């Protein structure tokens, strides 16, 4: 399916927006882009490490915490978000910054700025660079 010129331009602008969110000024809580005939609003809630847990009763022992080790490929990928990775698939190797881990795919931004979607079930090997 061939994209129209308008669709191609909208795709280019959306890609520029996503790239500016990744690099540059960083994330803010509300970013919007107003295109003729199209409104895109992005609301991001960024947890900066605030702890919402209840403090234990004074004098009670705190149970020891055990570090959790990832047990699935998706859990391993989640530990590598915003890191440089090399992902091997049956179709070839994808290298870049791991941007997003969804339930069944990941988004990697290559050095050229291209975003690559890779199905998790097709990942044979992942390594941090």
Backbone as XML, in Angstrom:
<?xml version="1.0"?>
<chain id="A" units="angstrom">
  <residue number="1" name="UNK">
    <atom name="N" x="0.843" y="-1.167" z="0.000"/>
    <atom name="CA" x="0.000" y="0.000" z="0.000"/>
    <atom name="C" x="0.893" y="1.237" z="0.000"/>
  </residue>
  <residue number="2" name="UNK">
    <atom name="N" x="0.659" y="2.109" z="-0.937"/>
    <atom name="CA" x="1.436" y="3.337" z="-1.064"/>
    <atom name="C" x="0.773" y="4.439" z="-0.260"/>
  </residue>
  <residue number="3" name="UNK">
    <atom name="N" x="1.583" y="5.186" z="0.474"/>
    <atom name="CA" x="1.077" y="6.293" z="1.273"/>
    <atom name="C" x="0.919" y="7.532" z="0.406"/>
  </residue>
  <residue number="4" name="UNK">
    <atom name="N" x="-0.100" y="8.333" z="0.728"/>
    <atom name="CA" x="-0.255" y="9.610" z="0.033"/>
    <atom name="C" x="0.801" y="10.579" z="0.550"/>
  </residue>
  <residue number="5" name="UNK">
    <atom name="N" x="0.981" y="11.659" z="-0.158"/>
    <atom name="CA" x="1.948" y="12.676" z="0.288"/>
    <atom name="C" x="1.591" y="13.190" z="1.679"/>
  </residue>
  <residue number="6" name="UNK">
    <atom name="N" x="0.309" y="13.392" z="1.950"/>
    <atom name="CA" x="-0.126" y="13.889" z="3.260"/>
    <atom name="C" x="0.196" y="12.869" z="4.357"/>
  </residue>
  <residue number="7" name="UNK">
    <atom name="N" x="-0.069" y="11.584" z="4.089"/>
    <atom name="CA" x="0.230" y="10.543" z="5.062"/>
    <atom name="C" x="1.728" y="10.443" z="5.307"/>
  </residue>
  <residue number="8" name="UNK">
    <atom name="N" x="2.520" y="10.562" z="4.243"/>
    <atom name="CA" x="3.975" y="10.517" z="4.383"/>
    <atom name="C" x="4.469" y="11.673" z="5.238"/>
  </residue>
  <residue number="9" name="UNK">
    <atom name="N" x="3.934" y="12.875" z="5.002"/>
    <atom name="CA" x="4.340" y="14.050" z="5.779"/>
    <atom name="C" x="3.923" y="13.904" z="7.245"/>
  </residue>
  <residue number="10" name="UNK">
    <atom name="N" x="2.707" y="13.402" z="7.505"/>
    <atom name="CA" x="2.262" y="13.186" z="8.883"/>
    <atom name="C" x="3.139" y="12.157" z="9.585"/>
  </residue>
  <residue number="11" name="UNK">
    <atom name="N" x="3.517" y="11.109" z="8.885"/>
    <atom name="CA" x="4.397" y="10.090" z="9.460"/>
    <atom name="C" x="5.765" y="10.685" z="9.787"/>
  </residue>
  <residue number="12" name="UNK">
    <atom name="N" x="6.294" y="11.530" z="8.892"/>
    <atom name="CA" x="7.573" y="12.181" z="9.133"/>
    <atom name="C" x="7.502" y="13.091" z="10.361"/>
  </residue>
  <residue number="13" name="UNK">
    <atom name="N" x="6.415" y="13.869" z="10.484"/>
    <atom name="CA" x="6.261" y="14.766" z="11.629"/>
    <atom name="C" x="6.105" y="13.984" z="12.934"/>
  </residue>
  <residue number="14" name="UNK">
    <atom name="N" x="5.358" y="12.876" z="12.900"/>
    <atom name="CA" x="5.198" y="12.052" z="14.097"/>
    <atom name="C" x="6.539" y="11.441" z="14.506"/>
  </residue>
  <residue number="15" name="UNK">
    <atom name="N" x="7.342" y="11.037" z="13.526"/>
    <atom name="CA" x="8.667" y="10.485" z="13.823"/>
    <atom name="C" x="9.564" y="11.554" z="14.434"/>
  </residue>
  <residue number="16" name="UNK">
    <atom name="N" x="9.502" y="12.785" z="13.909"/>
    <atom name="CA" x="10.285" y="13.878" z="14.483"/>
    <atom name="C" x="9.868" y="14.140" z="15.922"/>
  </residue>
  <residue number="17" name="UNK">
    <atom name="N" x="8.561" y="14.097" z="16.193"/>
    <atom name="CA" x="8.074" y="14.307" z="17.548"/>
    <atom name="C" x="8.612" y="13.233" z="18.478"/>
  </residue>
  <residue number="18" name="UNK">
    <atom name="N" x="8.552" y="11.979" z="18.053"/>
    <atom name="CA" x="9.040" y="10.901" z="18.920"/>
    <atom name="C" x="10.537" y="11.034" z="19.140"/>
  </residue>
  <residue number="19" name="UNK">
    <atom name="N" x="11.278" y="11.469" z="18.119"/>
    <atom name="CA" x="12.720" y="11.643" z="18.277"/>
    <atom name="C" x="13.028" y="12.783" z="19.236"/>
  </residue>
  <residue number="20" name="UNK">
    <atom name="N" x="12.235" y="13.858" z="19.190"/>
    <atom name="CA" x="12.496" y="14.982" z="20.094"/>
    <atom name="C" x="12.151" y="14.610" z="21.532"/>
  </residue>
  <residue number="21" name="UNK">
    <atom name="N" x="11.232" y="13.670" z="21.725"/>
    <atom name="CA" x="10.925" y="13.212" z="23.076"/>
    <atom name="C" x="12.044" y="12.352" z="23.621"/>
  </residue>
  <residue number="22" name="UNK">
    <atom name="N" x="12.721" y="11.611" z="22.734"/>
    <atom name="CA" x="13.797" y="10.714" z="23.151"/>
    <atom name="C" x="15.044" y="11.505" z="23.491"/>
  </residue>
  <residue number="23" name="UNK">
    <atom name="N" x="15.418" y="12.416" z="22.620"/>
    <atom name="CA" x="16.640" y="13.187" z="22.832"/>
    <atom name="C" x="16.273" y="14.658" z="22.947"/>
  </residue>
  <residue number="24" name="UNK">
    <atom name="N" x="17.226" y="15.447" z="23.205"/>
    <atom name="CA" x="16.964" y="16.879" z="23.281"/>
    <atom name="C" x="16.609" y="17.299" z="24.679"/>
  </residue>
  <residue number="25" name="UNK">
    <atom name="N" x="15.449" y="17.902" z="24.799"/>
    <atom name="CA" x="15.078" y="18.509" z="26.082"/>
    <atom name="C" x="14.568" y="17.508" z="27.097"/>
  </residue>
  <residue number="26" name="UNK">
    <atom name="N" x="14.399" y="16.254" z="26.742"/>
    <atom name="CA" x="13.926" y="15.257" z="27.708"/>
    <atom name="C" x="12.419" y="15.207" z="27.750"/>
  </residue>
  <residue number="27" name="UNK">
    <atom name="N" x="11.887" y="14.499" z="28.715"/>
    <atom name="CA" x="10.451" y="14.306" z="28.820"/>
    <atom name="C" x="9.832" y="15.365" z="29.714"/>
  </residue>
  <residue number="28" name="UNK">
    <atom name="N" x="8.721" y="15.861" z="29.301"/>
    <atom name="CA" x="7.928" y="16.730" z="30.161"/>
    <atom name="C" x="6.591" y="16.051" z="30.360"/>
  </residue>
  <residue number="29" name="UNK">
    <atom name="N" x="5.772" y="16.588" z="31.223"/>
    <atom name="CA" x="4.542" y="15.882" z="31.566"/>
    <atom name="C" x="3.477" y="15.993" z="30.494"/>
  </residue>
  <residue number="30" name="UNK">
    <atom name="N" x="3.540" y="16.981" z="29.603"/>
    <atom name="CA" x="2.518" y="17.111" z="28.578"/>
    <atom name="C" x="3.135" y="17.701" z="27.332"/>
  </residue>
  <residue number="31" name="UNK">
    <atom name="N" x="3.117" y="16.954" z="26.264"/>
    <atom name="CA" x="3.613" y="17.436" z="24.981"/>
    <atom name="C" x="2.469" y="17.335" z="23.997"/>
  </residue>
  <residue number="32" name="UNK">
    <atom name="N" x="2.307" y="18.349" z="23.159"/>
    <atom name="CA" x="1.269" y="18.275" z="22.147"/>
    <atom name="C" x="1.804" y="18.809" z="20.835"/>
  </residue>
  <residue number="33" name="UNK">
    <atom name="N" x="1.223" y="18.316" z="19.763"/>
    <atom name="CA" x="1.595" y="18.714" z="18.415"/>
    <atom name="C" x="0.303" y="19.007" z="17.694"/>
  </residue>
  <residue number="34" name="UNK">
    <atom name="N" x="0.182" y="20.185" z="17.118"/>
    <atom name="CA" x="-1.036" y="20.562" z="16.421"/>
    <atom name="C" x="-0.763" y="20.575" z="14.935"/>
  </residue>
  <residue number="35" name="UNK">
    <atom name="N" x="-1.315" y="19.595" z="14.232"/>
    <atom name="CA" x="-1.182" y="19.515" z="12.790"/>
    <atom name="C" x="-2.540" y="19.854" z="12.181"/>
  </residue>
  <residue number="36" name="UNK">
    <atom name="N" x="-2.558" y="20.445" z="10.997"/>
    <atom name="CA" x="-3.846" y="20.762" z="10.368"/>
    <atom name="C" x="-4.706" y="19.509" z="10.232"/>
  </residue>
  <residue number="37" name="UNK">
    <atom name="N" x="-5.848" y="19.532" z="10.873"/>
    <atom name="CA" x="-6.765" y="18.408" z="10.779"/>
    <atom name="C" x="-6.434" y="17.238" z="11.678"/>
  </residue>
  <residue number="38" name="UNK">
    <atom name="N" x="-5.390" y="17.351" z="12.511"/>
    <atom name="CA" x="-4.997" y="16.246" z="13.372"/>
    <atom name="C" x="-4.410" y="16.795" z="14.659"/>
  </residue>
  <residue number="39" name="UNK">
    <atom name="N" x="-4.918" y="16.353" z="15.776"/>
    <atom name="CA" x="-4.368" y="16.740" z="17.065"/>
    <atom name="C" x="-3.798" y="15.505" z="17.734"/>
  </residue>
  <residue number="40" name="UNK">
    <atom name="N" x="-2.562" y="15.605" z="18.195"/>
    <atom name="CA" x="-1.903" y="14.518" z="18.898"/>
    <atom name="C" x="-1.486" y="15.044" z="20.257"/>
  </residue>
  <residue number="41" name="UNK">
    <atom name="N" x="-1.991" y="14.455" z="21.322"/>
    <atom name="CA" x="-1.599" y="14.827" z="22.677"/>
    <atom name="C" x="-0.949" y="13.636" z="23.332"/>
  </residue>
  <residue number="42" name="UNK">
    <atom name="N" x="0.166" y="13.869" z="23.985"/>
    <atom name="CA" x="0.889" y="12.815" z="24.674"/>
    <atom name="C" x="1.001" y="13.211" z="26.137"/>
  </residue>
  <residue number="43" name="UNK">
    <atom name="N" x="0.376" y="12.461" z="27.017"/>
    <atom name="CA" x="0.509" y="12.681" z="28.452"/>
    <atom name="C" x="1.362" y="11.567" z="29.021"/>
  </residue>
  <residue number="44" name="UNK">
    <atom name="N" x="2.448" y="11.942" z="29.675"/>
    <atom name="CA" x="3.349" y="10.960" z="30.253"/>
    <atom name="C" x="3.420" y="11.165" z="31.750"/>
  </residue>
  <residue number="45" name="UNK">
    <atom name="N" x="3.256" y="10.103" z="32.489"/>
    <atom name="CA" x="3.460" y="10.141" z="33.929"/>
    <atom name="C" x="4.802" y="9.485" z="34.199"/>
  </residue>
  <residue number="46" name="UNK">
    <atom name="N" x="5.738" y="10.268" z="34.664"/>
    <atom name="CA" x="7.080" y="9.763" z="34.917"/>
    <atom name="C" x="7.268" y="9.646" z="36.415"/>
  </residue>
  <residue number="47" name="UNK">
    <atom name="N" x="7.478" y="8.416" z="36.899"/>
    <atom name="CA" x="7.723" y="8.180" z="38.316"/>
    <atom name="C" x="9.195" y="8.398" z="38.578"/>
  </residue>
  <residue number="48" name="UNK">
    <atom name="N" x="9.496" y="9.396" z="39.360"/>
    <atom name="CA" x="10.893" y="9.722" z="39.630"/>
    <atom name="C" x="11.380" y="9.093" z="40.917"/>
  </residue>
  <residue number="49" name="UNK">
    <atom name="N" x="10.859" y="7.932" z="41.240"/>
    <atom name="CA" x="11.364" y="7.199" z="42.394"/>
    <atom name="C" x="10.605" y="7.451" z="43.670"/>
  </residue>
  <residue number="50" name="UNK">
    <atom name="N" x="9.468" y="8.121" z="43.584"/>
    <atom name="CA" x="8.670" y="8.340" z="44.792"/>
    <atom name="C" x="8.195" y="7.019" z="45.356"/>
  </residue>
  <residue number="51" name="UNK">
    <atom name="N" x="8.185" y="6.897" z="46.646"/>
    <atom name="CA" x="7.805" y="5.643" z="47.299"/>
    <atom name="C" x="6.436" y="5.809" z="47.927"/>
  </residue>
  <residue number="52" name="UNK">
    <atom name="N" x="5.459" y="5.023" z="47.452"/>
    <atom name="CA" x="4.099" y="5.120" z="47.952"/>
    <atom name="C" x="3.786" y="4.047" z="48.988"/>
  </residue>
  <residue number="53" name="UNK">
    <atom name="N" x="4.786" y="3.338" z="49.472"/>
    <atom name="CA" x="4.535" y="2.270" z="50.426"/>
    <atom name="C" x="4.375" y="2.848" z="51.828"/>
  </residue>
  <residue number="54" name="UNK">
    <atom name="N" x="3.699" y="2.105" z="52.681"/>
    <atom name="CA" x="3.470" y="2.519" z="54.058"/>
    <atom name="C" x="4.688" y="2.131" z="54.890"/>
  </residue>
  <residue number="55" name="UNK">
    <atom name="N" x="5.125" y="3.031" z="55.754"/>
    <atom name="CA" x="6.256" y="2.742" z="56.620"/>
    <atom name="C" x="5.877" y="1.656" z="57.619"/>
  </residue>
  <residue number="56" name="UNK">
    <atom name="N" x="6.826" y="0.757" z="57.928"/>
    <atom name="CA" x="6.518" y="-0.300" z="58.898"/>
    <atom name="C" x="6.389" y="0.285" z="60.303"/>
  </residue>
  <residue number="57" name="UNK">
    <atom name="N" x="5.748" y="-0.491" z="61.163"/>
    <atom name="CA" x="5.593" y="-0.086" z="62.564"/>
    <atom name="C" x="6.977" y="-0.061" z="63.202"/>
  </residue>
  <residue number="58" name="UNK">
    <atom name="N" x="7.314" y="1.016" z="63.927"/>
    <atom name="CA" x="8.638" y="1.074" z="64.556"/>
    <atom name="C" x="8.862" y="-0.134" z="65.454"/>
  </residue>
  <residue number="59" name="UNK">
    <atom name="N" x="10.061" y="-0.692" z="65.382"/>
    <atom name="CA" x="10.422" y="-1.827" z="66.228"/>
    <atom name="C" x="10.168" y="-3.175" z="65.588"/>
  </residue>
  <residue number="60" name="UNK">
    <atom name="N" x="9.440" y="-3.212" z="64.467"/>
    <atom name="CA" x="9.204" y="-4.503" z="63.813"/>
    <atom name="C" x="10.321" y="-4.760" z="62.812"/>
  </residue>
  <residue number="61" name="UNK">
    <atom name="N" x="10.802" y="-5.977" z="62.747"/>
    <atom name="CA" x="11.888" y="-6.267" z="61.811"/>
    <atom name="C" x="11.397" y="-6.176" z="60.366"/>
  </residue>
  <residue number="62" name="UNK">
    <atom name="N" x="12.258" y="-5.700" z="59.523"/>
    <atom name="CA" x="11.942" y="-5.615" z="58.102"/>
    <atom name="C" x="12.404" y="-6.902" z="57.436"/>
  </residue>
  <residue number="63" name="UNK">
    <atom name="N" x="11.519" y="-7.539" z="56.670"/>
    <atom name="CA" x="11.934" y="-8.781" z="56.011"/>
    <atom name="C" x="13.045" y="-8.494" z="55.006"/>
  </residue>
  <residue number="64" name="UNK">
    <atom name="N" x="13.980" y="-9.429" z="54.874"/>
    <atom name="CA" x="15.063" y="-9.209" z="53.914"/>
    <atom name="C" x="14.517" y="-9.163" z="52.496"/>
  </residue>
  <residue number="65" name="UNK">
    <atom name="N" x="15.102" y="-8.285" z="51.721"/>
    <atom name="CA" x="14.674" y="-8.192" z="50.324"/>
    <atom name="C" x="15.627" y="-9.026" z="49.479"/>
  </residue>
  <residue number="66" name="UNK">
    <atom name="N" x="15.051" y="-9.759" z="48.566"/>
    <atom name="CA" x="15.867" y="-10.559" z="47.671"/>
    <atom name="C" x="15.764" y="-9.943" z="46.285"/>
  </residue>
  <residue number="67" name="UNK">
    <atom name="N" x="16.891" y="-9.763" z="45.625"/>
    <atom name="CA" x="16.824" y="-9.202" z="44.279"/>
    <atom name="C" x="16.107" y="-10.178" z="43.356"/>
  </residue>
  <residue number="68" name="UNK">
    <atom name="N" x="15.236" y="-9.633" z="42.539"/>
    <atom name="CA" x="14.522" y="-10.494" z="41.599"/>
    <atom name="C" x="15.318" y="-10.562" z="40.308"/>
  </residue>
  <residue number="69" name="UNK">
    <atom name="N" x="15.477" y="-11.746" z="39.833"/>
    <atom name="CA" x="16.172" y="-11.929" z="38.573"/>
    <atom name="C" x="15.140" y="-12.152" z="37.480"/>
  </residue>
  <residue number="70" name="UNK">
    <atom name="N" x="15.377" y="-11.543" z="36.329"/>
    <atom name="CA" x="14.425" y="-11.729" z="35.230"/>
    <atom name="C" x="14.327" y="-13.206" z="34.854"/>
  </residue>
  <residue number="71" name="UNK">
    <atom name="N" x="13.103" y="-13.658" z="34.610"/>
    <atom name="CA" x="12.905" y="-15.063" z="34.258"/>
    <atom name="C" x="12.430" y="-15.245" z="32.827"/>
  </residue>
  <residue number="72" name="UNK">
    <atom name="N" x="11.986" y="-14.168" z="32.182"/>
    <atom name="CA" x="11.541" y="-14.263" z="30.791"/>
    <atom name="C" x="12.341" y="-13.280" z="29.947"/>
  </residue>
  <residue number="73" name="UNK">
    <atom name="N" x="12.321" y="-13.498" z="28.655"/>
    <atom name="CA" x="13.011" y="-12.590" z="27.748"/>
    <atom name="C" x="12.438" y="-11.179" z="27.869"/>
  </residue>
  <residue number="74" name="UNK">
    <atom name="N" x="11.131" y="-11.066" z="28.004"/>
    <atom name="CA" x="10.506" y="-9.746" z="28.143"/>
    <atom name="C" x="11.025" y="-9.043" z="29.390"/>
  </residue>
  <residue number="75" name="UNK">
    <atom name="N" x="11.159" y="-9.766" z="30.500"/>
    <atom name="CA" x="11.682" y="-9.164" z="31.736"/>
    <atom name="C" x="13.131" y="-8.710" z="31.552"/>
  </residue>
  <residue number="76" name="UNK">
    <atom name="N" x="13.926" y="-9.489" z="30.819"/>
    <atom name="CA" x="15.306" y="-9.086" z="30.530"/>
    <atom name="C" x="15.296" y="-7.808" z="29.695"/>
  </residue>
  <residue number="77" name="UNK">
    <atom name="N" x="14.448" y="-7.769" z="28.691"/>
    <atom name="CA" x="14.358" y="-6.586" z="27.837"/>
    <atom name="C" x="13.943" y="-5.354" z="28.633"/>
  </residue>
  <residue number="78" name="UNK">
    <atom name="N" x="13.040" y="-5.530" z="29.582"/>
    <atom name="CA" x="12.606" y="-4.396" z="30.413"/>
    <atom name="C" x="13.770" y="-3.798" z="31.205"/>
  </residue>
  <residue number="79" name="UNK">
    <atom name="N" x="14.752" y="-4.617" z="31.562"/>
    <atom name="CA" x="15.915" y="-4.096" z="32.297"/>
    <atom name="C" x="16.869" y="-3.340" z="31.376"/>
  </residue>
  <residue number="80" name="UNK">
    <atom name="N" x="16.670" y="-3.452" z="30.064"/>
    <atom name="CA" x="17.580" y="-2.833" z="29.096"/>
    <atom name="C" x="16.983" y="-1.604" z="28.403"/>
  </residue>
  <residue number="81" name="UNK">
    <atom name="N" x="15.825" y="-1.139" z="28.856"/>
    <atom name="CA" x="15.206" y="0.043" z="28.244"/>
    <atom name="C" x="16.160" y="1.226" z="28.372"/>
  </residue>
  <residue number="82" name="UNK">
    <atom name="N" x="16.276" y="2.006" z="27.301"/>
    <atom name="CA" x="17.165" y="3.175" z="27.175"/>
    <atom name="C" x="18.640" y="2.793" z="27.120"/>
  </residue>
  <residue number="83" name="UNK">
    <atom name="N" x="18.929" y="1.530" z="26.869"/>
    <atom name="CA" x="20.310" y="1.065" z="26.727"/>
    <atom name="C" x="20.576" y="0.710" z="25.261"/>
  </residue>
  <residue number="84" name="UNK">
    <atom name="N" x="21.854" y="0.743" z="24.881"/>
    <atom name="CA" x="22.262" y="0.306" z="23.546"/>
    <atom name="C" x="22.255" y="-1.222" z="23.526"/>
  </residue>
  <residue number="85" name="UNK">
    <atom name="N" x="21.535" y="-1.804" z="22.576"/>
    <atom name="CA" x="21.426" y="-3.257" z="22.499"/>
    <atom name="C" x="21.674" y="-3.735" z="21.074"/>
  </residue>
  <residue number="86" name="UNK">
    <atom name="N" x="21.968" y="-5.020" z="20.989"/>
    <atom name="CA" x="22.059" y="-5.709" z="19.707"/>
    <atom name="C" x="21.105" y="-6.889" z="19.795"/>
  </residue>
  <residue number="87" name="UNK">
    <atom name="N" x="20.122" y="-6.918" z="18.915"/>
    <atom name="CA" x="19.096" y="-7.962" z="18.927"/>
    <atom name="C" x="19.242" y="-8.796" z="17.658"/>
  </residue>
  <residue number="88" name="UNK">
    <atom name="N" x="19.371" y="-10.106" z="17.850"/>
    <atom name="CA" x="19.494" y="-11.021" z="16.725"/>
    <atom name="C" x="18.158" y="-11.707" z="16.491"/>
  </residue>
  <residue number="89" name="UNK">
    <atom name="N" x="17.707" y="-11.690" z="15.225"/>
    <atom name="CA" x="16.462" y="-12.344" z="14.833"/>
    <atom name="C" x="16.772" y="-13.248" z="13.638"/>
  </residue>
  <residue number="90" name="UNK">
    <atom name="N" x="15.822" y="-14.068" z="13.216"/>
    <atom name="CA" x="16.050" y="-14.891" z="12.019"/>
    <atom name="C" x="16.250" y="-14.040" z="10.766"/>
  </residue>
  <residue number="91" name="UNK">
    <atom name="N" x="15.854" y="-12.764" z="10.830"/>
    <atom name="CA" x="15.913" y="-11.880" z="9.665"/>
    <atom name="C" x="17.158" y="-11.011" z="9.652"/>
  </residue>
  <residue number="92" name="UNK">
    <atom name="N" x="17.933" y="-11.027" z="10.721"/>
    <atom name="CA" x="19.142" y="-10.220" z="10.785"/>
    <atom name="C" x="19.345" y="-9.632" z="12.169"/>
  </residue>
  <residue number="93" name="UNK">
    <atom name="N" x="20.317" y="-8.731" z="12.271"/>
    <atom name="CA" x="20.679" y="-8.110" z="13.544"/>
    <atom name="C" x="20.201" y="-6.665" z="13.533"/>
  </residue>
  <residue number="94" name="UNK">
    <atom name="N" x="19.592" y="-6.238" z="14.646"/>
    <atom name="CA" x="19.154" y="-4.857" z="14.817"/>
    <atom name="C" x="19.944" y="-4.278" z="15.982"/>
  </residue>
  <residue number="95" name="UNK">
    <atom name="N" x="20.574" y="-3.122" z="15.735"/>
    <atom name="CA" x="21.389" y="-2.480" z="16.762"/>
    <atom name="C" x="20.881" y="-1.068" z="16.986"/>
  </residue>
  <residue number="96" name="UNK">
    <atom name="N" x="20.751" y="-0.684" z="18.265"/>
    <atom name="CA" x="20.316" y="0.669" z="18.578"/>
    <atom name="C" x="19.894" y="0.786" z="20.026"/>
  </residue>
  <residue number="97" name="UNK">
    <atom name="N" x="19.149" y="1.843" z="20.332"/>
    <atom name="CA" x="18.661" y="2.094" z="21.679"/>
    <atom name="C" x="17.300" y="1.444" z="21.854"/>
  </residue>
  <residue number="98" name="UNK">
    <atom name="N" x="17.184" y="0.590" z="22.866"/>
    <atom name="CA" x="15.900" y="-0.046" z="23.163"/>
    <atom name="C" x="15.001" y="1.001" z="23.793"/>
  </residue>
  <residue number="99" name="UNK">
    <atom name="N" x="13.953" y="1.373" z="23.100"/>
    <atom name="CA" x="13.103" y="2.482" z="23.520"/>
    <atom name="C" x="11.892" y="2.007" z="24.319"/>
  </residue>
  <residue number="100" name="UNK">
    <atom name="N" x="11.206" y="0.993" z="23.821"/>
    <atom name="CA" x="9.951" y="0.550" z="24.433"/>
    <atom name="C" x="9.885" y="-0.968" z="24.410"/>
  </residue>
  <residue number="101" name="UNK">
    <atom name="N" x="9.354" y="-1.545" z="25.495"/>
    <atom name="CA" x="9.060" y="-2.977" z="25.534"/>
    <atom name="C" x="7.566" y="-3.114" z="25.758"/>
  </residue>
  <residue number="102" name="UNK">
    <atom name="N" x="6.871" y="-3.622" z="24.759"/>
    <atom name="CA" x="5.431" y="-3.863" z="24.868"/>
    <atom name="C" x="5.209" y="-5.341" z="25.185"/>
  </residue>
  <residue number="103" name="UNK">
    <atom name="N" x="3.957" y="-5.768" z="25.211"/>
    <atom name="CA" x="3.663" y="-7.153" z="25.580"/>
    <atom name="C" x="4.199" y="-8.160" z="24.566"/>
  </residue>
  <residue number="104" name="UNK">
    <atom name="N" x="4.224" y="-7.783" z="23.268"/>
    <atom name="CA" x="4.678" y="-8.749" z="22.264"/>
    <atom name="C" x="5.716" y="-8.201" z="21.291"/>
  </residue>
  <residue number="105" name="UNK">
    <atom name="N" x="6.154" y="-6.961" z="21.466"/>
    <atom name="CA" x="7.187" y="-6.410" z="20.589"/>
    <atom name="C" x="8.000" y="-5.348" z="21.317"/>
  </residue>
  <residue number="106" name="UNK">
    <atom name="N" x="9.153" y="-5.010" z="20.713"/>
    <atom name="CA" x="10.005" y="-3.952" z="21.242"/>
    <atom name="C" x="10.218" y="-2.916" z="20.140"/>
  </residue>
  <residue number="107" name="UNK">
    <atom name="N" x="10.569" y="-1.698" z="20.563"/>
    <atom name="CA" x="10.898" y="-0.627" z="19.627"/>
    <atom name="C" x="12.361" y="-0.267" z="19.856"/>
  </residue>
  <residue number="108" name="UNK">
    <atom name="N" x="13.130" y="-0.327" z="18.790"/>
    <atom name="CA" x="14.549" y="0.011" z="18.842"/>
    <atom name="C" x="14.786" y="1.172" z="17.885"/>
  </residue>
  <residue number="109" name="UNK">
    <atom name="N" x="15.506" y="2.202" z="18.364"/>
    <atom name="CA" x="15.859" y="3.332" z="17.518"/>
    <atom name="C" x="17.301" y="3.139" z="17.066"/>
  </residue>
  <residue number="110" name="UNK">
    <atom name="N" x="17.482" y="2.975" z="15.761"/>
    <atom name="CA" x="18.815" y="2.794" z="15.199"/>
    <atom name="C" x="19.552" y="4.126" z="15.173"/>
  </residue>
  <residue number="111" name="UNK">
    <atom name="N" x="20.865" y="4.083" z="14.945"/>
    <atom name="CA" x="21.672" y="5.307" z="14.932"/>
    <atom name="C" x="21.228" y="6.267" z="13.835"/>
  </residue>
  <residue number="112" name="UNK">
    <atom name="N" x="20.596" y="5.755" z="12.790"/>
    <atom name="CA" x="20.093" y="6.608" z="11.707"/>
    <atom name="C" x="18.827" y="7.348" z="12.113"/>
  </residue>
  <residue number="113" name="UNK">
    <atom name="N" x="18.242" y="6.967" z="13.260"/>
    <atom name="CA" x="16.985" y="7.567" z="13.704"/>
    <atom name="C" x="15.773" y="6.735" z="13.343"/>
  </residue>
  <residue number="114" name="UNK">
    <atom name="N" x="15.976" y="5.692" z="12.564"/>
    <atom name="CA" x="14.869" y="4.820" z="12.163"/>
    <atom name="C" x="14.400" y="4.002" z="13.363"/>
  </residue>
  <residue number="115" name="UNK">
    <atom name="N" x="13.089" y="3.883" z="13.486"/>
    <atom name="CA" x="12.512" y="3.061" z="14.547"/>
    <atom name="C" x="12.183" y="1.690" z="13.971"/>
  </residue>
  <residue number="116" name="UNK">
    <atom name="N" x="12.638" y="0.653" z="14.667"/>
    <atom name="CA" x="12.423" y="-0.718" z="14.214"/>
    <atom name="C" x="11.575" y="-1.435" z="15.252"/>
  </residue>
  <residue number="117" name="UNK">
    <atom name="N" x="10.511" y="-2.079" z="14.794"/>
    <atom name="CA" x="9.656" y="-2.888" z="15.667"/>
    <atom name="C" x="10.072" y="-4.348" z="15.507"/>
  </residue>
  <residue number="118" name="UNK">
    <atom name="N" x="10.326" y="-5.016" z="16.616"/>
    <atom name="CA" x="10.747" y="-6.421" z="16.576"/>
    <atom name="C" x="9.827" y="-7.222" z="17.493"/>
  </residue>
  <residue number="119" name="UNK">
    <atom name="N" x="9.217" y="-8.255" z="16.942"/>
    <atom name="CA" x="8.368" y="-9.136" z="17.762"/>
    <atom name="C" x="9.251" y="-9.900" z="18.741"/>
  </residue>
  <residue number="120" name="UNK">
    <atom name="N" x="8.856" y="-9.930" z="19.997"/>
    <atom name="CA" x="9.651" y="-10.604" z="21.024"/>
    <atom name="C" x="9.814" y="-12.087" z="20.693"/>
  </residue>
  <residue number="121" name="UNK">
    <atom name="N" x="8.779" y="-12.701" z="20.144"/>
    <atom name="CA" x="8.869" y="-14.129" z="19.836"/>
    <atom name="C" x="9.901" y="-14.429" z="18.745"/>
  </residue>
  <residue number="122" name="UNK">
    <atom name="N" x="10.332" y="-13.425" z="17.988"/>
    <atom name="CA" x="11.334" y="-13.616" z="16.935"/>
    <atom name="C" x="12.752" y="-13.320" z="17.416"/>
  </residue>
  <residue number="123" name="UNK">
    <atom name="N" x="12.917" y="-12.824" z="18.655"/>
    <atom name="CA" x="14.245" y="-12.508" z="19.164"/>
    <atom name="C" x="14.950" y="-13.794" z="19.564"/>
  </residue>
  <residue number="124" name="UNK">
    <atom name="N" x="16.112" y="-14.017" z="18.972"/>
    <atom name="CA" x="16.918" y="-15.192" z="19.302"/>
    <atom name="C" x="17.949" y="-14.883" z="20.374"/>
  </residue>
  <residue number="125" name="UNK">
    <atom name="N" x="18.513" y="-13.655" z="20.329"/>
    <atom name="CA" x="19.560" y="-13.269" z="21.247"/>
    <atom name="C" x="19.519" y="-11.755" z="21.426"/>
  </residue>
  <residue number="126" name="UNK">
    <atom name="N" x="19.740" y="-11.313" z="22.662"/>
    <atom name="CA" x="19.846" y="-9.878" z="22.928"/>
    <atom name="C" x="21.077" y="-9.652" z="23.780"/>
  </residue>
  <residue number="127" name="UNK">
    <atom name="N" x="21.854" y="-8.619" z="23.433"/>
    <atom name="CA" x="23.030" y="-8.307" z="24.238"/>
    <atom name="C" x="23.151" y="-6.795" z="24.392"/>
  </residue>
  <residue number="128" name="UNK">
    <atom name="N" x="23.594" y="-6.395" z="25.568"/>
    <atom name="CA" x="23.823" y="-4.986" z="25.842"/>
    <atom name="C" x="25.170" y="-4.615" z="25.247"/>
  </residue>
  <residue number="129" name="UNK">
    <atom name="N" x="25.225" y="-3.439" z="24.647"/>
    <atom name="CA" x="26.486" y="-3.011" z="24.005"/>
    <atom name="C" x="27.216" y="-2.035" z="24.909"/>
  </residue>
</chain>
